[in-house]
Amino acid sequence: MTEPAYVAVDWGTSSFRLWLIDRAGQILAERRSGEGMLVAARAGFATVLQSHLAAVEAPDHLPVLVCGMAGAKTGWVEAGYVDTPAPLSAILKQAALVPEQARDIRILPGIAQRDQRAPDVMRGEETQLLGAIGLDATGEAVVCMPGTHSKWVRVKDGAVEHFSTFMTGELFSAVSRETILSLAVAGADDAEDVASFQTAVKAAYEAPAFAANLLFGARSRQLLFGGTPAAARETLSGTLIGIELAAGLSGAVPKAGIMLIASGRLAMLYRLAFDALAVTVKPIDADEAVRRGLSMAAAAIWTK
């Protein structure tokens, strides 16, 4: 039977993912839950982690490597930041040790952009970047990382030079639940309306200054011309993603296109959005990227 080498954890604001990994980087067991930082701060980070370690029967001596919001100021132990321009290799060297624990538990740092004109921070995404790009990358890349808070990152020769955060996912949640537009999407089923989504993406990309007007159009169009709640939902989603892409694609785009690190429905939506704008993308699964990043960091920390 293959022996585990370490435990990898991606600890977000609202989600928890744990993998038991062997020396070859293969997954031996996996756990997922909604016990993100907000839940763990109340229940206790050590308590939440131990419950999942017990569930996968992780040996007591096995080290644990964590990325994400567990390292935030309001998390378990503040892991600090690597400042831009940030070589991805620096992430491997600045992991914070969680004190007073029976096993070796480390939390990877985030990346900070200490620019008065464009201050920004990331936690967790730096590990996905490490897994997707590696340590020996050369040349330039533009990376789109969709999520509640989407990240657009410019990387040159393995170093994060600049990045921007867009509250696209959080805005979609707020607009579709807390404004008059909630009436337009009420009762929406799971049916996908690709045409409505891509039309909204193109309209917002071409006229991002009209974003607030375009959003209201989801309601007025439904009242005047009909349409399903699902079509209205896709219009809201497409509009918000379209204005994000208008900003993200405003600079020079490498000939290879955009590196898209995403999983599940977000990966599908952003592929459709880029297709609507005829922009080339290189898709990378977000789960695979974060596991590879954690694996690279674990090897650097614990391999002698």
C-alpha positions in Angstrom: 0.0 0.0 0.0 1.3 3.5 -0.9 2.4 5.5 2.1 1.2 9.1 2.4 3.9 11.8 2.4 1.9 14.9 3.4 -1.5 16.5 3.6 -2.4 19.5 1.3 -5.2 21.9 2.3 -6.8 24.7 0.3 -8.6 26.7 3.0 -10.8 29.5 1.5 -13.2 32.0 3.0 -16.2 29.6 2.6 -14.7 26.3 1.5 -12.3 23.7 2.7 -10.5 21.1 0.6 -8.0 18.5 1.8 -6.0 15.9 0.0 -3.8 13.1 1.4 -0.9 12.9 -1.0 1.9 10.3 -1.5 5.5 10.9 -2.5 4.7 10.6 -6.2 2.0 13.4 -5.9 -0.9 11.0 -6.2 -4.1 11.6 -4.3 -4.8 8.9 -1.7 -7.9 10.5 -0.1 -9.9 13.7 -0.4 -12.2 15.8 1.8 -14.4 18.8 0.9 -16.7 20.9 3.1 -18.1 24.3 3.7 -15.9 24.8 6.7 -14.0 27.8 5.3 -12.3 30.5 7.3 -15.6 32.0 8.5 -16.8 28.7 10.0 -13.4 27.6 11.3 -12.8 31.0 13.1 -15.8 30.0 15.3 -15.3 26.3 15.5 -11.5 26.5 15.8 -9.1 25.9 12.9 -7.2 23.1 14.7 -10.5 21.3 15.5 -11.8 21.5 11.9 -8.5 20.3 10.5 -8.2 17.4 13.0 -11.7 16.2 12.1 -10.7 15.9 8.5 -7.3 14.4 9.2 -9.0 11.7 11.3 -11.5 11.0 8.5 -8.7 10.2 6.1 -6.7 8.4 8.8 -3.7 10.6 8.4 -0.8 9.4 10.6 0.1 11.6 13.6 3.5 12.5 12.2 2.3 13.6 8.8 3.0 17.2 7.9 0.3 19.5 6.6 0.7 22.4 4.1 -2.1 24.9 3.8 -2.8 27.8 1.4 -5.6 30.3 1.3 -7.5 32.4 3.9 -6.3 30.3 6.9 -3.2 32.5 6.6 -5.1 35.8 6.6 -4.9 38.3 9.5 -8.3 37.1 10.6 -7.4 33.4 10.0 -5.5 30.8 12.0 -1.9 32.2 11.8 -1.1 35.2 9.7 1.3 34.1 6.9 2.1 37.5 5.6 2.7 38.5 2.0 5.4 38.4 -0.7 5.4 41.8 -2.4 5.2 42.4 -6.1 7.2 42.0 -8.2 6.9 38.6 -6.5 8.9 35.6 -7.8 6.7 32.5 -7.4 9.8 30.8 -5.9 9.6 33.2 -2.9 6.3 31.6 -1.9 8.1 28.4 -1.1 10.5 30.1 1.3 8.1 32.1 3.5 5.6 29.5 4.8 4.5 30.3 8.4 4.7 27.5 11.0 1.6 27.1 13.1 2.8 27.1 16.7 1.8 24.7 19.5 0.8 21.9 17.2 1.8 18.2 17.6 2.5 17.9 13.9 4.3 20.2 11.5 1.7 22.5 9.9 2.8 25.3 7.5 0.7 28.0 5.8 1.9 29.6 2.6 2.0 33.4 2.2 -0.2 35.5 -0.1 1.0 38.2 -2.5 0.6 41.9 -1.9 0.6 44.8 -4.4 1.7 47.8 -2.3 0.8 50.4 -4.9 -1.1 53.4 -3.7 -2.9 53.7 -7.0 -3.8 50.0 -7.2 -3.4 48.3 -3.9 -4.4 44.6 -4.0 -3.9 41.3 -2.3 -4.3 37.6 -3.0 -4.4 34.4 -0.9 -4.7 31.0 -2.4 -4.4 32.1 -6.0 -0.6 32.4 -5.7 -0.5 28.6 -5.2 -2.6 28.0 -8.2 -0.2 30.2 -10.2 2.7 28.2 -8.9 1.1 25.0 -10.0 0.0 26.3 -13.4 3.2 28.2 -14.4 5.9 26.4 -12.4 9.3 27.8 -11.2 11.2 27.8 -14.4 8.8 29.7 -16.7 10.1 32.3 -19.1 8.3 34.9 -21.1 5.1 36.7 -20.3 1.6 35.4 -19.4 -1.8 37.0 -18.6 -3.8 34.8 -16.3 -7.5 35.0 -15.6 -8.6 33.3 -12.4 -12.5 33.5 -12.0 -14.2 33.3 -8.7 -16.1 35.3 -6.1 -13.2 37.7 -6.4 -11.7 37.1 -9.8 -8.0 37.8 -10.3 -6.2 39.0 -13.5 -2.5 38.5 -13.2 0.5 39.5 -15.3 3.5 37.2 -14.9 6.9 37.7 -16.4 9.7 35.1 -16.2 8.1 33.4 -13.2 7.3 36.5 -11.2 4.0 38.2 -10.5 4.4 41.8 -11.8 0.9 43.1 -11.4 -2.6 41.9 -10.6 -6.2 43.2 -10.3 -9.1 41.8 -8.3 -12.7 42.0 -9.6 -15.6 41.3 -7.3 -17.6 39.7 -10.1 -18.9 36.7 -8.3 -19.9 38.7 -5.2 -21.5 41.4 -7.3 -23.6 38.8 -9.1 -24.8 37.3 -5.8 -25.7 40.8 -4.4 -27.4 42.1 -7.6 -29.4 38.9 -8.2 -30.6 38.6 -4.6 -30.7 42.1 -3.1 -31.9 44.4 -5.9 -35.0 44.7 -8.1 -33.3 42.4 -10.5 -34.1 39.6 -8.1 -37.6 39.7 -9.6 -36.3 39.0 -13.1 -34.3 35.9 -12.0 -36.8 34.5 -9.5 -37.6 30.9 -10.2 -34.8 30.5 -12.8 -34.1 26.8 -13.6 -30.7 25.3 -14.4 -31.2 25.7 -18.2 -28.3 27.5 -19.8 -29.1 30.4 -22.3 -25.8 30.7 -24.1 -27.1 33.2 -26.6 -28.3 35.6 -23.8 -25.0 35.2 -22.0 -22.7 35.8 -24.9 -24.8 38.8 -26.1 -24.6 40.3 -22.7 -20.8 39.7 -22.6 -20.2 41.5 -25.9 -22.5 44.4 -25.0 -20.7 45.0 -21.7 -17.3 44.5 -23.2 -18.0 47.1 -25.9 -19.6 49.6 -23.5 -18.5 49.0 -19.9 -19.4 52.5 -18.8 -23.1 51.5 -19.4 -22.8 48.5 -17.1 -25.5 49.8 -14.6 -27.9 50.4 -17.6 -27.2 47.1 -19.1 -27.9 45.3 -15.9 -31.3 47.0 -15.6 -32.0 45.9 -19.2 -32.4 42.3 -17.9 -35.5 43.5 -16.1 -36.9 45.9 -18.7 -36.4 43.5 -21.6 -38.3 40.8 -19.7 -41.2 43.1 -18.9 -41.5 44.5 -22.5 -40.5 41.5 -24.6 -40.8 38.5 -22.4 -38.1 36.0 -21.6 -37.3 33.4 -19.0 -35.8 33.9 -15.6 -32.8 31.8 -16.8 -32.2 34.3 -19.7 -32.3 37.2 -17.2 -29.8 35.4 -15.0 -27.5 34.7 -17.9 -27.8 38.4 -18.9 -26.7 39.5 -15.4 -23.8 37.1 -15.4 -22.7 38.0 -18.9 -22.8 41.7 -18.2 -20.7 41.4 -15.0 -18.2 39.1 -16.7 -18.1 41.3 -19.8 -17.1 44.4 -17.8 -14.4 42.3 -16.1 -13.0 41.2 -19.4 -13.1 44.8 -20.7 -10.6 45.7 -17.9 -8.6 42.5 -18.0 -8.1 42.6 -21.8 -7.3 46.3 -21.9 -3.6 45.7 -21.9 -1.4 43.8 -24.3 -2.4 40.1 -24.7 0.3 37.6 -25.4 0.1 35.7 -28.7 -0.6 32.5 -26.8 -3.8 34.1 -25.4 -5.1 34.1 -21.9 -4.3 31.4 -19.4 -7.6 30.5 -17.7 -7.4 28.8 -14.3 -10.9 27.6 -13.4 -13.1 24.7 -12.6 -16.7 23.6 -13.0 -19.4 26.1 -14.1 -17.0 29.1 -13.9 -14.7 27.4 -16.4 -17.6 26.9 -18.8 -18.9 30.5 -18.4 -15.5 32.1 -19.0 -14.7 29.9 -22.0 -18.0 31.0 -23.5 -17.2 34.6 -22.7 -13.8 34.5 -24.3 -15.2 32.7 -27.3 -17.8 35.5 -27.7 -14.9 37.9 -28.0 -12.8 35.6 -30.2 -10.0 35.5 -27.6 -7.8 32.5 -27.4 -7.5 30.8 -24.0 -5.4 28.0 -22.5 -7.6 26.3 -19.9 -6.1 24.8 -16.7 -8.2 23.1 -14.1 -8.0 25.1 -10.8 -8.1 22.0 -8.5 -5.2 20.5 -10.4 -3.3 23.7 -10.3 -3.6 24.2 -6.6 -2.6 20.6 -5.9 0.5 20.9 -8.1 1.4 24.2 -6.4 1.1 22.6 -2.9 3.1 19.6 -4.1 5.9 21.8 -5.3 5.9 23.8 -2.0 5.8 20.6 0.1 8.8 19.2 -1.8 10.8 22.4 -1.2 9.9 22.5 2.5 10.3 18.9 3.6 12.5 17.2 1.0 16.1 17.3 2.3 
